[in-house]
Amino acid sequence: MSIANERKAIDAALDEYRRQLDLIPDELFDVTPPDGSWSFAEVYSHIMQATLGSSIALERCTHGNCEPTKKGINWEGRILLLLGKFPPVKTKVPNAVNDKMAANKISKEDAKNLIIKCRKRVDTTAPLIPASSNASKYKHPRLGMLNAKQWFKFIRIHLQHHLKQLDRTKNKFNTAK
């Protein structure tokens, strides 16, 4: 895994989130689509909160602030990181994540500020990864114990996954007309 390539892909995804924010009509931003799925606001809330949370886990790994463990990534995590994307099956946010950071209907301004925060976290944590120990791991609610490099790759995969969700949400409004 190339940290530089992952970093470029994360930056590109964050740029795309910012670009799309300007394209989403203000009056639709916090409207629940006809099928009851997440609004644009909820997608932005979820993905930016998850990115911040993942960057905290990544940082803990880089500083070795993790409980020592021999446990590792589980089969689902191995497949996700190997493929570099989520499998084409619909999954739900784990309850543990939803309880900690539920997707809220935030404002566009909040979304912009969260993108800035995420970018700053990536700026400060990415340089720490090369010196981190692969043995320093922090638990992901679904994928098992991840080290700093794995958390960084997960951030990229997760950001790209939810960009597709924004497209699906856009299509739900286009077909509802």
C-alpha positions as CSV (number, residue, x, y, z in Angstrom):
1,M,0.0,0.0,0.0
2,S,1.4,3.4,-1.0
3,I,0.6,6.0,1.6
4,A,1.1,8.7,-1.0
5,N,-1.4,7.2,-3.4
6,E,-3.9,6.7,-0.6
7,R,-3.4,10.3,0.4
8,K,-4.0,11.5,-3.1
9,A,-7.2,9.5,-3.3
10,I,-8.4,10.8,0.0
11,D,-7.7,14.4,-1.0
12,A,-9.5,13.8,-4.3
13,A,-12.5,12.4,-2.5
14,L,-12.7,15.3,-0.1
15,D,-12.4,17.7,-3.0
16,E,-15.3,15.9,-4.7
17,Y,-17.4,16.1,-1.5
18,R,-16.7,19.8,-1.4
19,R,-17.5,20.3,-5.1
20,Q,-20.8,18.3,-4.9
21,L,-21.9,20.4,-1.9
22,D,-22.1,23.4,-4.2
23,L,-24.2,21.4,-6.8
24,I,-26.8,20.1,-4.3
25,P,-29.8,22.4,-4.3
26,D,-30.2,24.1,-0.9
27,E,-33.8,23.1,-0.7
28,L,-33.0,19.4,-1.1
29,F,-29.9,19.1,1.2
30,D,-31.8,18.0,4.3
31,V,-34.8,16.3,2.6
32,T,-35.3,12.6,3.1
33,P,-35.5,10.9,-0.4
34,P,-38.8,9.2,-1.3
35,D,-37.5,5.8,-0.4
36,G,-36.7,6.9,3.2
37,S,-32.9,6.6,2.8
38,W,-30.5,9.2,4.1
39,S,-30.7,12.8,3.0
40,F,-27.6,14.5,1.5
41,A,-27.1,16.1,4.9
42,E,-27.1,12.7,6.7
43,V,-24.6,11.3,4.2
44,Y,-22.3,14.2,4.9
45,S,-22.8,13.9,8.6
46,H,-22.0,10.2,8.6
47,I,-19.0,10.2,6.3
48,M,-17.3,13.2,7.9
49,Q,-17.9,12.0,11.5
50,A,-16.6,8.5,10.5
51,T,-13.6,10.0,8.8
52,L,-12.8,12.0,11.9
53,G,-13.3,9.0,14.2
54,S,-11.1,6.8,11.9
55,S,-8.4,9.4,12.0
56,I,-8.4,9.3,15.8
57,A,-8.1,5.5,15.7
58,L,-5.3,5.9,13.2
59,E,-3.5,8.4,15.3
60,R,-3.8,6.2,18.4
61,C,-2.0,3.5,16.4
62,T,0.8,5.8,15.3
63,H,1.4,6.8,18.9
64,G,1.1,3.2,20.2
65,N,-1.8,4.2,22.5
66,C,-3.6,0.9,21.9
67,E,-4.1,-2.1,24.2
68,P,-1.6,-4.7,23.2
69,T,-3.3,-7.5,21.2
70,K,-2.5,-10.5,19.0
71,K,-5.9,-10.1,17.4
72,G,-6.0,-8.8,13.9
73,I,-8.2,-7.9,11.0
74,N,-11.2,-10.3,10.4
75,W,-12.2,-11.9,7.1
76,E,-14.6,-9.0,6.2
77,G,-11.8,-6.5,6.8
78,R,-9.4,-8.6,4.7
79,I,-11.8,-8.7,1.8
80,L,-12.5,-5.0,2.0
81,L,-8.9,-4.0,2.1
82,L,-7.9,-6.5,-0.6
83,L,-10.6,-5.3,-3.0
84,G,-10.1,-1.6,-2.0
85,K,-13.8,-1.1,-2.0
86,F,-17.0,-2.2,-0.3
87,P,-18.6,-5.3,-1.9
88,P,-21.7,-4.6,-4.0
89,V,-24.1,-5.6,-1.2
90,K,-26.0,-3.2,0.9
91,T,-24.8,-3.0,4.5
92,K,-26.0,-1.1,7.5
93,V,-24.0,1.1,9.8
94,P,-23.1,-1.1,12.9
95,N,-25.2,-0.2,15.9
96,A,-22.1,0.6,17.9
97,V,-21.2,3.3,15.4
98,N,-24.8,4.6,15.0
99,D,-25.1,4.9,18.8
100,K,-21.8,6.9,19.0
101,M,-22.3,9.1,16.0
102,A,-25.7,9.0,14.4
103,A,-26.2,10.6,11.0
104,N,-27.8,14.0,11.6
105,K,-29.4,16.5,9.3
106,I,-26.6,19.1,9.3
107,S,-26.4,22.3,7.4
108,K,-24.3,22.9,4.3
109,E,-22.1,25.2,6.4
110,D,-21.6,22.4,9.0
111,A,-20.7,20.0,6.1
112,K,-18.1,22.5,4.8
113,N,-16.6,22.8,8.2
114,L,-16.4,19.1,8.7
115,I,-14.7,18.7,5.3
116,I,-12.1,21.2,6.5
117,K,-11.6,19.4,9.8
118,C,-11.2,16.0,8.0
119,R,-8.6,17.5,5.7
120,K,-6.7,18.9,8.7
121,R,-6.8,15.5,10.4
122,V,-5.5,13.8,7.3
123,D,-2.7,16.5,7.0
124,T,-1.6,15.8,10.6
125,T,-2.0,12.0,10.7
126,A,-0.7,10.9,7.3
127,P,3.0,11.9,8.0
128,L,2.9,9.7,11.2
129,I,2.0,6.5,9.4
130,P,5.4,5.4,8.0
131,A,6.9,5.3,11.5
132,S,4.0,3.4,13.1
133,S,4.2,-0.2,14.2
134,N,2.0,-2.7,12.4
135,A,1.5,-4.4,15.8
136,S,-0.2,-1.3,17.2
137,K,-3.9,-1.9,16.4
138,Y,-7.3,-0.3,17.3
139,K,-10.6,-2.1,16.9
140,H,-12.9,-1.2,14.0
141,P,-16.6,-2.0,14.9
142,R,-16.9,-4.3,11.9
143,L,-13.5,-5.2,10.5
144,G,-11.5,-6.2,13.5
145,M,-8.2,-4.8,14.7
146,L,-6.6,-2.4,12.2
147,N,-3.2,-0.8,12.3
148,A,-2.5,2.8,11.1
149,K,-1.9,1.8,7.5
150,Q,-5.2,-0.2,7.4
151,W,-7.1,2.7,9.0
152,F,-5.8,5.1,6.4
153,K,-6.8,2.8,3.6
154,F,-10.2,2.3,5.2
155,I,-10.7,6.1,5.3
156,R,-10.1,6.2,1.5
157,I,-12.4,3.3,0.8
158,H,-15.2,4.6,3.0
159,L,-15.0,8.1,1.5
160,Q,-15.2,6.8,-2.0
161,H,-18.1,4.4,-1.1
162,H,-20.3,7.3,0.1
163,L,-19.6,9.4,-3.0
164,K,-21.5,6.7,-4.8
165,Q,-24.3,7.1,-2.2
166,L,-24.5,10.8,-3.0
167,D,-25.1,9.8,-6.7
168,R,-27.8,7.3,-5.7
169,T,-29.5,10.0,-3.6
170,K,-29.3,12.5,-6.5
171,N,-30.9,9.9,-8.7
172,K,-33.7,9.2,-6.2
173,F,-34.7,12.9,-6.4
174,N,-34.4,13.0,-10.2
175,T,-36.7,10.0,-10.7
176,A,-39.2,11.3,-8.1
177,K,-40.1,14.3,-10.4
